[in-house]
Amino acid sequence: MTDAPAIADEDDQVLGDVFFELPLLKWNMFESPSLLQSKIVLLSDLHPVVDMFNDAGVGVGARSSTEIISELKLSDKDRKRLVALLGARSYDVYSVRAAMSDQLTDEELERIRIPEAERKRLQFYLNNYSRGLLSVILKGTDIEITNRSSLTTILDGGNREKVLGNLIDIANRLRIEPEEIVNYIGKLSEVILAISYYHRVYDNMIEDLKDLLLQVRKMQTDQALCHRFPGLKDDAMEVLGFGRDTLGGLNSYFDKFKKVERFFDTEITPEKFRSLRDGVEAHFRAIGKVLCFWQIKVDHWTNRFIDSRGRLKDSTSEQRYNYFKEELHYNIYLIRETLDTVKNAEIPL
């Protein structure tokens, strides 16, 4: 870790697609100059470290949370914010907002938003999943939903009366109080947008993940390599199993999630509504963690073995095995429970 963190323009995708690192200057949440020149990086076991840089942008090493707090004279505000941020296990925009919501002012929280270019790409996925829900809420209005912030402000402005009327109608159908339905729909809509975002990230990642699993398969079928490194065959089988479960689980989940579009086409009870909201909230957290875990593995493989043209660099079988054992297979079990949440997820409609 020797390169200074690249801070992208607002329309760049850097933090739209990279879950496992966060340049701390990106959203300007700290007073400490040392923190603002640093970035948080999740290791392969999803443990966070702070990658430090000097004034010249030269890397000076990674620090644990305990080390960074003891070495830097942080203000109480900076310390609390850093602790909250280090508690996240994914640095997508949704996880950062959730981690920092109690630490930031409304104005600061508003800075943590999806770049405009990302919003346009995300709209395709959002429409696929939330058309049924949003069309009922926004019926008769000119509101355009493009990000999570706009979902939370649907009662603002000149459309307030019409949206309130739609919400009252929904509340009557669900036989609960309008005040309650506003909170439920607000939360559900945010999660729908988050899962739409994860679907887009997954679509971008899937080919790289398949390529990585193909390399593992090649190692597993290399008899000479397996003879040289006893245990490789079984370890590779374990990784391939997790990889297949990830691909199958996410493909199945995103396919099932399309049911949300038919949300109001069926007779739904308040109990089913609560179940749906609580369920998809757990689902989106699990999906974010699984994607983050695999993206770390894919990124390490790409940086080490793939050149700028997408071709495999010259490397020895021992080098590839060492990567497999030390980076890919290491701590692979950490996503077992989280992946089970995705695989066993049900959309209660």
C-alpha positions in Angstrom: 0.0 0.0 0.0 2.3 2.8 -1.2 0.1 4.8 -3.6 -1.7 7.9 -2.3 -5.5 7.6 -2.4 -7.0 9.0 -5.6 -9.8 11.3 -4.9 -12.3 11.1 -7.7 -14.6 13.8 -9.1 -18.2 13.7 -8.0 -19.3 11.9 -11.1 -16.5 9.2 -10.8 -17.5 5.7 -9.8 -14.6 5.0 -7.4 -16.7 4.7 -4.3 -19.8 3.7 -6.2 -18.2 0.3 -7.0 -15.4 -0.3 -4.5 -16.8 -1.6 -1.2 -13.5 -2.3 0.6 -11.7 1.0 0.8 -12.6 4.6 1.7 -10.4 7.6 1.1 -11.3 9.8 4.1 -11.1 13.0 2.2 -14.0 11.9 -0.1 -16.8 13.2 2.1 -14.7 15.5 4.3 -16.0 14.1 7.6 -12.9 14.8 9.8 -10.9 17.8 11.1 -7.6 15.9 11.5 -5.2 16.6 8.5 -3.6 13.2 9.0 -7.0 11.4 8.7 -7.9 13.4 5.6 -4.7 12.1 3.9 -5.5 8.5 4.8 -7.9 5.8 3.7 -9.7 2.9 5.4 -9.0 -0.5 3.9 -10.8 -3.7 4.7 -8.4 -6.7 4.7 -9.5 -10.1 3.3 -11.1 -11.0 6.6 -13.1 -7.7 6.5 -11.0 -6.3 9.3 -10.4 -2.6 8.8 -7.0 -0.8 8.9 -6.2 2.9 8.3 -3.6 3.3 5.4 -1.6 6.4 6.3 0.2 8.8 3.9 2.5 11.7 4.6 2.2 15.3 3.2 4.0 14.2 0.0 1.4 11.4 -0.6 3.9 8.6 0.2 2.5 5.7 2.1 3.8 5.3 5.7 2.0 2.1 6.6 -1.2 0.8 7.9 -2.5 1.2 11.4 -5.1 -0.7 13.4 -8.0 1.2 15.1 -6.2 1.1 18.4 -2.9 2.3 17.0 -4.5 5.2 15.0 -6.4 6.5 18.0 -3.4 6.3 20.3 -0.9 7.8 17.8 -3.0 10.8 16.6 -4.3 13.5 18.9 -7.9 13.3 17.6 -10.7 15.6 18.8 -13.5 13.8 20.6 -15.7 14.3 17.4 -13.1 12.8 15.1 -12.5 9.9 17.4 -16.2 9.0 17.6 -16.6 9.4 13.9 -13.6 7.2 13.2 -14.8 4.5 15.6 -18.2 4.5 13.9 -16.7 4.3 10.5 -14.3 1.5 11.4 -17.3 -0.5 12.6 -18.7 -0.8 9.1 -17.9 -4.0 7.1 -18.6 -2.4 3.7 -17.8 1.1 2.4 -20.6 1.4 -0.2 -22.5 4.7 0.1 -25.4 3.0 2.0 -23.2 1.4 4.7 -21.3 4.7 5.2 -24.6 6.6 5.6 -25.9 4.0 8.1 -22.6 4.0 10.1 -22.4 7.8 10.3 -26.0 8.8 10.6 -25.7 9.5 14.3 -22.4 11.3 14.0 -23.0 13.8 11.2 -25.1 16.8 10.8 -27.9 16.8 8.2 -25.8 18.9 5.9 -22.8 16.6 6.2 -24.9 13.5 5.7 -26.3 15.0 2.5 -22.7 15.0 1.0 -22.7 11.2 1.2 -24.7 10.6 -2.0 -24.4 8.6 -5.2 -22.6 10.5 -8.0 -24.9 11.8 -10.8 -23.5 9.3 -13.4 -24.1 6.5 -11.0 -27.7 7.6 -10.3 -28.5 7.3 -14.0 -27.1 3.8 -14.3 -28.9 2.8 -11.1 -32.3 4.1 -12.4 -32.6 1.0 -14.6 -32.3 -1.4 -11.7 -34.5 0.8 -9.4 -37.3 0.8 -12.0 -37.1 -3.0 -12.3 -37.8 -3.5 -8.6 -39.8 -0.6 -7.3 -42.1 0.3 -10.2 -45.2 -1.2 -8.5 -44.5 0.3 -5.1 -43.5 3.8 -6.3 -46.2 4.0 -9.0 -48.9 3.8 -6.3 -47.1 6.2 -4.0 -46.4 8.8 -6.7 -49.6 8.4 -8.7 -50.7 11.7 -10.2 -47.4 13.5 -9.3 -44.4 14.6 -11.4 -41.8 13.3 -8.9 -38.8 11.5 -10.3 -36.9 9.2 -7.9 -33.2 9.1 -8.6 -31.5 8.5 -5.3 -32.1 7.6 -1.6 -32.4 11.3 -0.6 -35.2 11.9 -3.0 -37.1 8.9 -1.6 -37.0 10.5 1.8 -38.4 13.8 0.6 -41.4 12.6 -1.3 -43.7 14.6 1.0 -41.9 17.9 0.3 -43.0 20.5 -2.1 -46.1 20.9 -4.2 -46.8 17.1 -4.5 -47.3 16.7 -0.7 -51.1 16.7 -0.8 -51.3 14.2 -3.6 -48.7 11.9 -2.1 -50.4 12.0 1.3 -53.7 11.0 -0.4 -52.0 8.1 -2.0 -50.4 7.0 1.3 -53.8 7.2 3.1 -55.3 5.0 0.4 -52.4 2.5 0.9 -52.9 2.6 4.7 -56.6 1.9 4.3 -55.7 -1.1 2.1 -53.3 -2.4 4.7 -55.6 -1.5 7.6 -53.0 0.5 9.5 -52.6 4.1 10.5 -51.2 6.5 7.8 -48.4 7.7 10.1 -47.3 4.1 10.4 -47.4 3.4 6.6 -45.2 6.4 5.9 -42.4 5.0 8.1 -42.7 1.5 6.6 -42.7 2.7 3.0 -39.9 5.1 3.6 -37.7 2.3 5.0 -38.7 -0.2 2.4 -38.1 2.2 -0.4 -34.6 2.9 0.9 -33.8 -0.8 1.0 -35.2 -1.3 -2.5 -32.8 1.4 -3.8 -29.9 -0.2 -2.0 -30.6 -3.7 -3.4 -31.0 -2.1 -6.9 -27.5 -0.6 -6.4 -26.1 -4.0 -5.3 -27.6 -5.7 -8.3 -25.8 -3.2 -10.6 -22.5 -3.8 -8.7 -23.0 -7.5 -9.0 -23.6 -7.3 -12.7 -20.3 -5.5 -13.1 -18.4 -8.0 -10.9 -19.8 -11.3 -12.1 -17.4 -11.9 -15.0 -14.3 -11.2 -12.9 -15.6 -13.5 -10.2 -16.2 -16.3 -12.7 -12.7 -15.8 -14.2 -11.2 -16.1 -10.7 -13.2 -19.3 -10.0 -12.0 -20.6 -13.3 -8.4 -20.2 -12.2 -9.1 -22.0 -9.0 -10.7 -24.9 -11.1 -7.5 -25.0 -13.2 -5.4 -25.4 -10.0 -7.7 -28.1 -8.7 -7.3 -30.2 -11.9 -3.5 -29.7 -12.1 -2.4 -33.1 -10.8 1.3 -32.1 -10.5 0.3 -29.0 -8.5 -2.0 -31.0 -6.2 0.7 -33.6 -5.7 3.2 -30.8 -4.8 0.7 -29.1 -2.4 -1.3 -31.7 -0.5 -4.7 -30.3 0.5 -5.0 -28.1 -2.5 -7.7 -30.2 -4.1 -9.9 -30.1 -1.0 -9.3 -26.4 -0.4 -10.1 -25.6 -4.0 -13.3 -27.6 -3.7 -14.3 -25.5 -0.7 -13.6 -22.2 -2.5 -15.5 -23.3 -5.6 -18.4 -24.4 -3.5 -18.6 -20.9 -1.9 -18.2 -19.4 -5.3 -21.1 -21.4 -6.8 -23.3 -20.7 -3.8 -22.6 -17.0 -4.3 -23.4 -16.9 -8.0 -26.4 -19.2 -7.5 -27.6 -17.4 -4.4 -27.4 -13.9 -5.8 -28.8 -14.8 -9.2 -31.8 -16.4 -7.4 -32.3 -13.6 -5.0 -32.3 -10.9 -7.7 -34.7 -12.9 -9.7 -37.1 -13.4 -6.7 -36.8 -9.8 -5.8 -38.7 -8.9 -8.9 -41.8 -9.8 -7.0 -41.6 -6.5 -5.2 -42.7 -4.9 -8.5 -46.0 -6.7 -8.0 -46.3 -5.6 -4.4 -49.7 -4.0 -4.7 -51.1 -6.5 -7.2 -51.9 -8.9 -4.3 -54.0 -8.7 -1.2 -51.3 -8.0 1.4 -51.7 -7.9 5.2 -49.9 -5.6 7.6 -48.1 -8.7 8.9 -46.8 -9.5 5.4 -45.8 -5.8 4.9 -43.7 -5.9 8.1 -42.2 -9.2 7.2 -41.2 -7.9 3.8 -39.7 -4.7 5.2 -37.7 -6.5 7.9 -36.7 -9.3 5.6 -35.3 -7.2 2.8 -33.4 -5.0 5.3 -31.5 -8.1 6.5 -31.1 -9.3 2.9 -29.5 -6.1 1.7 -26.9 -6.1 4.6 -26.0 -9.7 3.8 -25.7 -9.0 0.0 -23.4 -6.0 0.7 -21.1 -8.1 2.9 -20.9 -11.0 0.4 -20.1 -8.6 -2.5 -17.5 -6.8 -0.4 -15.9 -10.1 0.5 -15.6 -11.3 -3.0 -14.6 -7.9 -4.4 -11.5 -7.9 -2.1 -10.5 -11.4 -3.4 -11.1 -10.4 -7.1 -9.2 -7.1 -6.7 -6.2 -8.8 -5.1 -6.1 -11.4 -7.9 -6.4 -8.7 -10.6 -3.7 -6.5 -9.1 -1.3 -9.4 -8.8 -1.9 -11.5 -11.9 -3.8 -9.5 -14.5 -2.2 -6.9 -16.8 -3.7 -3.7 -18.1 -5.0 -5.6 -21.2 -6.9 -8.1 -19.1 -4.4 -10.9 -19.8 -2.8 -13.3 -17.3 0.7 -12.0 -16.3 3.7 -14.4 -16.3 3.7 -16.1 -12.9 4.8 -19.5 -11.4 2.4 -22.1 -10.2 3.8 -21.6 -6.7 3.0 -17.9 -6.8 -0.6 -18.6 -7.8 -0.9 -21.3 -5.1 0.5 -18.9 -2.5 -2.1 -16.3 -3.5 -4.8 -19.0 -3.4 -3.8 -20.2 0.1 -2.9 -16.9 1.7 -5.6 -14.6 0.1 -8.4 -16.6 -1.5 -8.9 -19.6 0.7 -7.9 -17.8 3.9 -11.0 -17.0 6.0 -13.3 -18.2 3.3 -15.6 -19.5 6.0 -16.4 -16.0 7.1 -19.2 -15.6 4.6 -20.9 -19.0 5.3 -23.6 -17.6 7.6 -24.1 -14.4 5.6 -24.3 -16.4 2.3 -26.9 -18.7 3.9 -29.0 -15.6 4.6 -28.9 -14.8 0.9 -29.5 -18.3 -0.3 -32.4 -18.9 2.1 -34.0 -15.5 1.6 -37.7 -15.4 0.9 -39.8 -12.5 -0.5 -43.1 -12.8 1.5 -45.6 -11.9 -1.1 
